[in-house]
Amino acid sequence: MGNSKMNARERIDYLFDDHSFVEVGGYVSARNTDYNLGAKKVEGDGVITGYGVINDRMVYVYSQDASALGGSVGEMHAKKIASLYDLAMKTGAPIIGMLDCAGLRLQEATDALHAFGTIFNKQAQASGMIPQISAVFGMCGGGSAVMSAMSDFTLMEKENGSLFINSPNALAGNEESRQNTAGAQFQSEQAGNVDFVCETEEALLDQLRILVDVLPSDYEAEDVYFDNDDDLNRVIPELNDAAYDAAYILKSISDNNMYIETKAAYAKEMVTAFIRLNGETVGAVANQPVDGESVLTRNGLEKAERFIKFCDAFSIPLLTVTNVTGLRANAHEERKQALALAKFTTTLAQVSVPCINLIAGEAYGTAAEVMNSKAIGADFVLAWPQASVGMMDAEQAVRIMYAEEINTDKNKTALIAEKTAEYAEGQSSALAAAKRGYIDDIIEPDATRKRLIAAYEMLYGKKVTPVTKKHTAV
């Protein structure tokens, strides 16, 4: 049995704290009466706009009404959303768009199209100023899909949500029964346009409340600090022997194991998540082994770059967890991999928030260097004792450097073992990197939480004087 759909107002009532929603623009209606629109006028022109409180913090919302002309975007419908953006930016509060829309209203043509364009303009202005969240409950196609993509985070209801620029049947050689490119699975796993897929509308709205709770109200707000009843010095002995798993590490160190992973279904080799340390929201970016390899990919880099930009814009401290052996090597990756690496590296190098790197496994070559090394700009680098840091695996390096000796030696195994141990100690151990100043301290895994909290406390007053320029070229 399919999931039941709420109407536009029911979604608002479910989302906000009881009796806190205040509607704005409820009397607005369409001006155009051509093409029989005069007989079909609806209150609010198909969208409810206003503000309310979520967990005692003000949030703006617009909720499209699919029962009113299909939720189509007309001139005044779009103007209401644009006006709501103005209010949100003036007052410094997040804005949530509940998208359930049949598309642009054809009867209003250029008037509707121009007004729709003003929404894009407001979203561009609001980017980096206030958090923008889209929730896809029904159809979200064409320009509405652009609105979703211009948001910082997108949530999608699994059964009824439909997100697309071109509908599946309009794609050459495709039909919806073969590959539903508008569905939640494609959009979350392959396109990477959706951060959270939810089984029901209620689950989506619950996730919205959780997400809003960890985000600041705007770029100047300092309201992501919460009372913390978790022990600041909590030791985590499970980390000493557990196999590397980024999600497990991040959950373990976070206050009361709070963990919100974004785009979890996309580019799984790179984890992006919000955790909490000593009551403060921290953005985490971590390598994650997939199918036995831990490498950087185009999709993973692009996913992490966007997440890092959001955190930096809203003054959320960053944590990177490094465990990477190299770059994924195939023709598809080669097309855009250098550019993805360049953009990711540029973004990390320019962050102004406190930025800490934890080397928890292998850290080899260019891939490790761009994962927030000292050279790129990490404020503080910690490593676990078993970490390996260098150009490549010690044995691989030995086989290259001593190829001739190995070929002529009668006891190849012993020679390789001897030279590998020697190279590991002198060039690719955490201790060797620390002696050169590339690592600030080597810590036991079970002390990770308390050492990170102490490091962020030390970096609390970090100040970076911005360089005056229009934007980066990459």
C-alpha positions as CSV (number, residue, x, y, z in Angstrom):
1,M,0.0,0.0,0.0
2,G,1.4,3.4,-1.0
3,N,2.3,6.1,1.5
4,S,-0.5,8.6,2.2
5,K,0.2,12.2,1.1
6,M,-0.3,15.2,3.3
7,N,-1.6,18.5,1.8
8,A,0.6,21.6,1.9
9,R,-0.8,22.9,5.2
10,E,-0.6,19.6,6.9
11,R,3.1,19.3,6.1
12,I,3.7,22.7,7.7
13,D,1.6,21.8,10.8
14,Y,3.6,18.6,11.2
15,L,7.0,20.3,10.8
16,F,6.7,23.3,13.1
17,D,6.4,23.5,16.9
18,D,2.8,23.5,17.9
19,H,0.8,26.6,16.9
20,S,3.9,28.5,15.9
21,F,3.4,29.0,12.2
22,V,2.4,32.4,10.9
23,E,1.2,32.7,7.3
24,V,2.5,35.6,5.1
25,G,0.8,36.5,1.8
26,G,-2.3,34.4,2.3
27,Y,-4.5,36.8,0.3
28,V,-2.3,36.9,-2.8
29,S,-3.9,35.6,-5.9
30,A,-3.1,35.4,-9.6
31,R,-3.5,38.6,-11.7
32,N,-3.9,36.8,-15.0
33,T,-7.4,35.7,-15.9
34,D,-6.7,34.6,-19.5
35,Y,-7.2,31.0,-20.8
36,N,-10.0,30.3,-18.3
37,L,-7.8,31.1,-15.2
38,G,-10.5,33.4,-13.9
39,A,-12.7,30.4,-13.1
40,K,-9.8,28.5,-11.4
41,K,-8.4,31.1,-9.0
42,V,-7.1,29.7,-5.7
43,E,-6.2,31.3,-2.5
44,G,-2.5,32.0,-2.2
45,D,-1.9,31.2,-5.8
46,G,-0.9,27.6,-5.0
47,V,1.8,28.1,-2.4
48,I,1.6,28.7,1.4
49,T,4.4,31.0,2.7
50,G,5.3,32.1,6.2
51,Y,7.4,31.5,9.2
52,G,7.4,29.5,12.4
53,V,9.5,27.8,15.1
54,I,11.4,24.5,15.0
55,N,12.9,23.5,18.3
56,D,12.6,27.2,19.4
57,R,14.4,28.6,16.4
58,M,12.7,30.7,13.7
59,V,12.5,29.1,10.2
60,Y,10.8,30.3,7.0
61,V,8.9,27.9,4.8
62,Y,7.0,27.8,1.5
63,S,4.8,24.8,0.8
64,Q,3.5,24.2,-2.7
65,D,-0.1,23.0,-3.0
66,A,-0.5,20.3,-5.6
67,S,-4.3,20.5,-5.3
68,A,-4.2,24.1,-6.6
69,L,-3.7,24.1,-10.3
70,G,-1.3,21.3,-9.8
71,G,0.9,23.4,-7.7
72,S,2.1,25.1,-10.9
73,V,4.3,28.2,-10.5
74,G,2.6,31.3,-11.7
75,E,3.7,34.9,-11.5
76,M,2.4,35.6,-8.0
77,H,3.3,32.2,-6.7
78,A,6.9,32.9,-7.6
79,K,6.7,36.4,-6.2
80,K,5.6,35.1,-2.9
81,I,8.6,32.8,-2.7
82,A,11.0,35.6,-3.7
83,S,9.5,37.9,-1.1
84,L,9.9,35.2,1.6
85,Y,13.6,35.0,0.6
86,D,13.9,38.7,1.2
87,L,12.5,38.3,4.7
88,A,14.7,35.3,5.5
89,M,17.8,37.1,4.5
90,K,16.9,40.3,6.4
91,T,16.2,38.4,9.6
92,G,18.9,35.7,9.3
93,A,16.9,32.5,9.4
94,P,16.9,29.2,7.3
95,I,14.4,28.7,4.5
96,I,12.7,25.4,3.6
97,G,11.0,24.8,0.3
98,M,8.4,22.0,0.2
99,L,8.3,21.2,-3.5
100,D,5.2,19.5,-5.1
101,C,4.8,21.3,-8.4
102,A,3.5,20.4,-11.9
103,G,5.9,23.0,-13.4
104,L,5.6,26.5,-14.8
105,R,2.0,27.7,-15.4
106,L,1.6,27.9,-19.2
107,Q,-1.3,30.3,-19.0
108,E,0.9,33.0,-17.6
109,A,3.9,32.3,-19.9
110,T,6.5,35.1,-19.7
111,D,5.2,36.7,-16.6
112,A,5.5,33.4,-14.7
113,L,8.9,32.7,-16.3
114,H,10.3,36.1,-15.3
115,A,9.0,35.7,-11.7
116,F,10.5,32.2,-11.6
117,G,13.9,33.6,-12.6
118,T,13.7,36.0,-9.6
119,I,13.6,32.9,-7.3
120,F,16.9,31.8,-8.8
121,N,18.3,35.2,-8.2
122,K,17.2,35.2,-4.6
123,Q,18.7,31.8,-4.0
124,A,22.0,32.9,-5.5
125,Q,22.0,35.9,-3.1
126,A,21.1,33.8,-0.2
127,S,23.8,31.2,-0.9
128,G,26.3,31.3,2.0
129,M,24.1,33.7,3.9
130,I,21.2,31.5,5.2
131,P,20.8,27.7,5.0
132,Q,18.5,26.7,2.2
133,I,16.8,23.3,2.3
134,S,14.5,21.7,-0.3
135,A,12.1,18.9,0.5
136,V,10.7,17.0,-2.6
137,F,7.3,15.5,-1.8
138,G,5.9,15.2,-5.3
139,M,6.8,16.3,-8.8
140,C,9.9,18.6,-9.0
141,G,10.9,19.1,-12.6
142,G,12.6,21.6,-14.9
143,G,13.2,24.9,-13.1
144,S,12.0,23.5,-9.8
145,A,14.8,20.9,-10.0
146,V,17.2,23.9,-10.3
147,M,15.7,25.4,-7.2
148,S,16.4,22.1,-5.4
149,A,20.0,22.0,-6.7
150,M,20.6,25.6,-5.6
151,S,19.6,24.6,-2.0
152,D,22.3,23.5,0.4
153,F,20.5,20.2,1.2
154,T,17.7,18.2,-0.5
155,L,15.4,15.6,1.0
156,M,13.1,13.4,-1.0
157,E,10.2,11.2,-0.2
158,K,10.9,7.8,-1.7
159,E,7.6,6.8,-3.3
160,N,6.0,10.0,-4.5
161,G,9.0,12.3,-5.0
162,S,10.0,12.9,-8.6
163,L,13.1,15.0,-9.4
164,F,14.2,15.8,-12.9
165,I,15.3,18.3,-15.5
166,N,14.0,16.2,-18.3
167,S,11.4,13.5,-17.6
168,P,12.7,9.9,-17.9
169,N,10.6,9.2,-21.1
170,A,12.1,12.3,-22.8
171,L,15.6,11.0,-22.6
172,A,16.8,9.4,-25.9
173,G,16.9,5.6,-25.6
174,N,15.3,5.6,-22.1
175,E,11.9,5.0,-20.6
176,E,10.8,5.2,-17.0
177,S,10.3,1.4,-16.8
178,R,13.9,0.8,-17.8
179,Q,15.5,3.5,-15.7
180,N,13.5,6.0,-13.6
181,T,16.0,8.9,-13.7
182,A,13.5,11.0,-11.7
183,G,13.2,8.5,-8.9
184,A,14.8,8.7,-5.4
185,Q,17.2,5.8,-6.1
186,F,18.7,7.3,-9.2
187,Q,18.8,10.9,-7.8
188,S,20.5,9.8,-4.6
189,E,22.8,7.0,-5.7
190,Q,23.8,8.0,-9.2
191,A,23.1,11.8,-9.6
192,G,24.0,12.8,-6.1
193,N,21.3,15.5,-6.1
194,V,19.6,14.2,-2.9
195,D,21.1,14.2,0.6
196,F,18.4,12.2,2.4
197,V,15.8,9.7,1.0
198,C,12.9,9.1,3.4
199,E,10.4,6.3,3.3
200,T,7.4,8.4,4.3
201,E,6.4,12.1,4.4
202,E,6.4,11.9,8.2
203,A,10.0,10.5,8.2
204,L,11.1,13.3,5.8
205,L,9.6,16.0,8.1
206,D,11.2,14.4,11.1
207,Q,14.6,14.4,9.3
208,L,14.1,18.1,8.5
209,R,13.7,19.0,12.1
210,I,16.9,17.0,13.0
211,L,18.9,18.7,10.2
212,V,17.7,22.3,11.1
213,D,18.7,21.7,14.7
214,V,22.4,21.2,13.8
215,L,22.6,24.1,11.4
216,P,23.2,27.8,12.2
217,S,20.5,30.3,11.5
218,D,22.7,32.3,9.2
219,Y,26.4,33.0,8.4
220,E,26.8,35.3,11.4
221,A,24.9,33.3,14.0
222,E,26.5,31.4,16.8
223,D,23.5,29.3,17.7
224,V,24.8,25.7,17.0
225,Y,26.2,25.3,20.6
226,F,24.2,22.9,22.7
227,D,24.4,21.7,26.3
228,N,26.6,18.6,26.4
229,D,26.2,15.9,29.0
230,D,28.6,13.5,27.4
231,D,32.0,13.1,29.1
232,L,34.6,15.4,27.4
233,N,37.3,12.9,28.3
234,R,35.4,9.8,27.3
235,V,37.9,7.1,26.3
236,I,36.8,4.8,23.4
237,P,38.7,1.5,23.8
238,E,36.8,0.0,20.8
239,L,38.7,2.2,18.4
240,N,42.0,0.6,19.4
241,D,41.3,-2.7,17.7
242,A,38.4,-2.0,15.4
243,A,38.8,-2.2,11.6
244,Y,38.8,1.2,10.0
245,D,35.2,2.5,9.3
246,A,34.7,6.2,8.9
247,A,31.1,6.2,10.1
248,Y,31.9,4.1,13.2
249,I,34.8,6.5,14.1
250,L,32.7,9.6,13.7
251,K,29.8,8.2,15.6
252,S,32.0,7.0,18.4
253,I,33.7,10.3,19.0
254,S,30.6,12.5,18.7
255,D,28.6,13.7,21.7
256,N,26.1,10.9,22.5
257,N,27.0,9.4,19.1
258,M,25.1,12.2,17.2
259,Y,25.8,11.6,13.5
260,I,24.0,13.0,10.4
261,E,25.5,11.8,7.2
262,T,24.6,13.7,4.0
263,K,24.5,12.0,0.5
264,A,25.1,8.7,2.2
265,A,24.0,6.7,-0.9
266,Y,26.3,8.7,-3.3
267,A,30.1,8.4,-3.7
268,K,30.3,6.1,-0.7
269,E,34.1,6.3,-0.8
270,M,33.8,9.8,0.7
271,V,31.8,10.4,3.9
272,T,30.4,13.8,4.6
273,A,28.6,14.2,8.0
274,F,27.7,16.4,10.8
275,I,28.8,15.4,14.3
276,R,29.0,17.2,17.6
277,L,32.0,17.8,19.9
278,N,31.5,19.5,23.2
279,G,28.1,20.8,22.1
280,E,29.4,22.3,18.9
281,T,28.4,21.2,15.4
282,V,31.4,20.0,13.4
283,G,31.5,19.1,9.7
284,A,33.4,15.8,9.0
285,V,34.9,14.6,5.7
286,A,36.3,11.1,5.8
287,N,37.7,8.5,3.4
288,Q,35.8,5.2,3.4
289,P,37.0,2.0,1.9
290,V,34.7,0.5,-0.7
291,D,35.2,-3.0,-2.2
292,G,38.5,-3.2,-0.5
293,E,40.1,0.0,-1.7
294,S,40.2,3.5,-0.2
295,V,40.7,6.0,-3.1
296,L,39.7,9.5,-4.2
297,T,37.1,9.8,-7.0
298,R,35.7,12.6,-9.0
299,N,32.2,12.2,-7.4
300,G,33.6,11.9,-3.9
301,L,35.7,15.0,-4.3
302,E,32.8,17.0,-5.7
303,K,30.6,15.8,-2.9
304,A,33.1,16.8,-0.3
305,E,34.0,20.1,-1.9
306,R,30.4,21.3,-1.7
307,F,30.0,20.2,1.9
308,I,33.3,22.0,2.9
309,K,32.1,25.2,1.2
310,F,28.9,25.1,3.2
311,C,30.7,24.5,6.5
312,D,33.2,27.3,5.8
313,A,30.4,29.7,4.8
314,F,28.5,29.1,8.0
315,S,31.5,29.0,10.4
316,I,31.2,25.3,11.1
317,P,34.6,23.8,12.1
318,L,35.9,21.0,9.9
319,L,37.4,17.6,10.6
320,T,39.0,15.4,7.9
321,V,39.8,11.8,8.6
322,T,42.4,10.4,6.2
323,N,42.8,6.8,5.1
324,V,43.6,6.9,1.4
325,T,46.0,5.0,-0.8
326,G,45.6,6.9,-4.1
327,L,43.3,7.9,-6.9
328,R,40.8,5.7,-8.8
329,A,42.4,5.0,-12.2
330,N,40.2,4.5,-15.2
331,A,39.3,6.4,-18.4
332,H,36.1,7.8,-16.9
333,E,37.9,9.3,-13.9
334,E,40.7,10.7,-16.0
335,R,38.4,13.0,-18.0
336,K,37.7,15.3,-15.0
337,Q,39.8,14.0,-12.1
338,A,42.5,16.6,-12.3
339,L,39.9,19.4,-12.2
340,A,38.0,17.8,-9.3
341,L,41.2,17.5,-7.4
342,A,42.1,21.1,-8.2
343,K,38.7,22.4,-7.0
344,F,38.7,20.3,-3.8
345,T,42.3,21.4,-3.0
346,T,41.5,25.0,-3.6
347,T,38.4,24.9,-1.4
348,L,40.3,23.2,1.5
349,A,43.3,25.6,1.2
350,Q,41.0,28.6,1.5
351,V,38.8,27.7,4.5
352,S,38.8,30.1,7.4
353,V,37.2,27.9,10.0
354,P,39.3,25.7,12.4
355,C,40.4,22.7,10.4
356,I,41.9,19.5,11.9
357,N,43.1,16.4,10.1
358,L,43.2,13.0,11.7
359,I,45.3,10.4,9.9
360,A,43.7,7.1,10.9
361,G,45.2,4.7,8.4
362,E,47.2,4.9,5.2
363,A,48.0,8.3,3.7
364,Y,49.8,7.9,0.4
365,G,50.8,10.2,-2.4
366,T,48.9,13.1,-3.9
367,A,45.6,11.7,-2.6
368,A,46.8,12.0,1.0
369,E,48.4,15.4,0.5
370,V,45.1,17.0,-0.7
371,M,43.2,15.5,2.2
372,N,43.9,18.5,4.4
373,S,47.6,18.0,5.0
374,K,49.8,20.6,6.7
375,A,50.9,21.9,3.3
376,I,47.3,22.4,2.2
377,G,46.5,24.3,5.3
378,A,45.3,22.0,8.2
379,D,45.6,23.9,11.4
380,F,46.4,20.8,13.4
381,V,47.2,17.2,12.3
382,L,46.9,14.2,14.6
383,A,47.7,10.6,13.7
384,W,47.2,7.2,15.2
385,P,50.4,5.2,15.9
386,Q,49.6,2.6,13.2
387,A,49.2,5.3,10.4
388,S,51.4,5.1,7.4
389,V,52.4,8.4,5.7
390,G,54.4,8.6,2.5
391,M,54.5,8.2,-1.3
392,M,53.2,4.7,-1.3
393,D,53.1,1.4,0.6
394,A,56.6,0.7,2.0
395,E,57.0,-2.7,0.4
396,Q,55.9,-1.3,-3.0
397,A,58.5,1.5,-2.6
398,V,61.2,-1.1,-1.7
399,R,60.4,-3.3,-4.7
400,I,60.9,-0.3,-7.0
401,M,64.0,1.2,-5.3
402,Y,65.8,-2.2,-4.9
403,A,64.5,-4.0,-8.0
404,E,68.0,-5.0,-9.2
405,E,69.2,-6.2,-5.8
406,I,66.0,-8.2,-5.2
407,N,66.3,-9.9,-8.6
408,T,69.9,-11.1,-7.8
409,D,69.6,-11.9,-4.1
410,K,69.2,-15.5,-3.2
411,N,66.9,-14.7,-0.2
412,K,64.5,-12.2,-1.8
413,T,61.9,-12.5,0.9
414,A,64.3,-11.7,3.7
415,L,65.8,-8.7,1.8
416,I,62.3,-7.3,1.0
417,A,61.3,-7.7,4.7
418,E,64.5,-6.0,5.9
419,K,64.3,-3.1,3.5
420,T,60.5,-2.6,4.0
421,A,60.9,-2.3,7.8
422,E,63.8,0.1,7.3
423,Y,61.9,2.3,4.8
424,A,58.7,2.2,6.9
425,E,60.5,3.4,10.0
426,G,62.5,6.1,8.2
427,Q,60.0,7.4,5.6
428,S,56.4,6.1,5.9
429,S,55.5,5.9,9.5
430,A,53.5,8.4,11.6
431,L,56.6,8.9,13.7
432,A,58.8,9.7,10.7
433,A,56.2,12.3,9.5
434,A,56.0,13.8,13.0
435,K,59.7,14.2,13.3
436,R,59.6,16.3,10.1
437,G,56.8,18.5,11.5
438,Y,54.0,17.2,9.2
439,I,52.1,15.7,12.1
440,D,51.6,17.6,15.4
441,D,51.0,14.7,17.6
442,I,50.6,10.9,17.6
443,I,47.6,9.8,19.8
444,E,46.1,6.5,20.8
445,P,42.8,5.8,19.0
446,D,40.9,5.6,22.3
447,A,41.9,9.2,23.2
448,T,40.6,10.6,19.9
449,R,37.5,12.3,21.2
450,K,39.2,14.2,24.1
451,R,42.2,15.2,21.9
452,L,40.0,16.6,19.2
453,I,37.9,18.5,21.7
454,A,41.0,20.0,23.2
455,A,42.4,20.9,19.7
456,Y,39.1,22.7,18.7
457,E,39.2,24.6,22.0
458,M,42.7,25.7,21.2
459,L,41.6,26.9,17.7
460,Y,38.5,28.6,18.9
461,G,39.9,32.1,18.3
462,K,41.3,31.4,14.9
463,K,41.3,34.5,12.7
464,V,42.0,34.6,8.9
465,T,42.2,37.9,7.1
466,P,40.5,37.4,3.7
467,V,42.2,38.4,0.6
468,T,40.2,40.9,-1.5
469,K,39.3,39.3,-4.8
470,K,36.2,38.5,-6.8
471,H,36.4,34.7,-6.6
472,T,38.8,31.8,-7.3
473,A,39.4,30.8,-10.9
474,V,39.0,27.1,-10.1
